[in-house]
Amino acid sequence: MYEKQILISYFDKFRVEILEKLNCDTTTETLSDERKLRLVNAYLEIVSEG
């Protein structure tokens, strides 16, 4: 549970950068916590691959 909160907070802090890297709309109004987790995990996977 704590790990999820860290990832959500990471997403909130770097929202624009994450969405741009994933070619997503940066003007999306609200995202659920589940959606944030999926996006941040996808971002971290892409970044870790180099």
N, C-alpha and C positions, 0 to 999 in steps of 0.2 A: 504494500500500500504506500509506504514512504517513497519507494522508487518511482511510483506513478506520479506522485506529487512533485518530485524533483523534475521529472521529464515535462510535466505540464508547465511548471514554472520556467523551465528552459525554453519551451515553445513560446510562452508569453513574452519572454525577454527578447527572443530572436525571431519573432513571428515573420517579419518581412523577409529576412534573409532566407529562412526555411522555405517559405512559400515561393519565393523567386527561384530558388534552386530546384524545386519540384515542379516549376512551371505552373503554379496555381495562381488563381486570382488573389492579389494581396488586399483587395477591398472587401473580402468576405466579412460579413457583419459578425456573426457569432458562430463559434464552433463548439461542439460538445467536447467534453473531456476525452471521450473515446476517440473522436476524430483527431484531436490534438495529439493523442498518444500514437495513433497510426501514422500521422504526418511526421512527427519527430523521429519515430523509429525508422521510417523510410529515409528521412534525411540523414540520420546517423549511419545507416547502411551504405548509402551512396558515398558519404564522406569517407567512411572507413575503407572503401574499395579504392579510393584514390582518384 
